[in-house]
């Protein structure tokens, strides 16, 4: 403090500790908020780019349809040859060269093992989907189309993989045959003529599904499937709770149950959990599952099948219902022999089915969706 005549002045200042604390607080706030701001900005950019592309492609498809150049083209190649008359395409790749038009991997779209297709057995369930594997409409979720895919690069920097539906039935006299809907930041076109996966930033990262990579009338990779058996998507393993006899009686018609047996009916609880017997694995599908895990013990662990004892593995409820208060359960001797070689007979034997009382707990289920 200094004195000038009768006036006294006091010097004010922050201490070093106060400055450091303030900087630390600012740094923490920035660390918490800046990533969200950047992510929100990127998401807005991606949504805007996707909306602009879907508007432009939707309008091109509308004009194609109006001019009767959309329906009856037969192949994806014929469709693409017509499409480039209505929207500028800078590069076209056939299904053997998809990586020349599209990014190699699709993050966030996990490869799903199809237990009915040996060619997929080596897939890593946790790896991104490889774009080069999307060779047919079937890999875009359109198993009945029977067409191959093609890769495209558009003049606006968007790249895509597309498949054409030879059976599409857009009416050239219907202005709404190609739908375009949504607000300016979320515009989508709709048609049953094509299935498309596209990347708003072409080869640039993050190559992430639902971010820069979008789907139109298509599904790619893991759509909630733990694995597939044929075309059936199997959801993750679960242990549903039992339901009472009274609840079973109320639901049995809806769920396809013939008889309700016990006030602690775990099988009926599994049927309820799956939404009906039609959504539970059949004996044949459980045999396919057993055959798959027979190949390698690690496969069982990857699917959520756990060992409950030295020679015992997860029991699985099936869709079979017996009248003697039991129900089809994979007591999977096949599965157990496959995974604990030496404890159960000849591994090549057919599996044994165990009948387990519906009141028996600790049984799991895979549901189809």
Buried (B, 14 or more C-beta within 10 A) or exposed (E): EEEEEEEEEEEEEEEEEEEEEEEEEEEEEEEEEEEEEEEEEBBEEBBBBBBBBBBBBBBBBBBBBBEEBBBEBEBBBBBBBBBBEBBEBEEBBBBEEBBEBBBEBBBBBBBBBBBBEEEBEEBEBEEBBBBBBBBBBBBBBBEEBBBBBBBBBBEBBBBBBBBBBBEBEBEBEEEEBBEBEEEEEEBBBBBBBBBBBBBBBBBEEEBBBEBBBBBBBBBBBBEEBBBBBEEBBBBEBEBBEBBBBEBBBEBBEEBBBEBBBBEBBBBBBBBBBBBBBEBBBBBEBBBBBBBBBBEEBEBBEBBBBEBEEEBEBBBBBBBBBBEEBBBBBBBBBBBBBBBBEEEBEEEEEEBBBBBBBBBBEEBBBBBBE
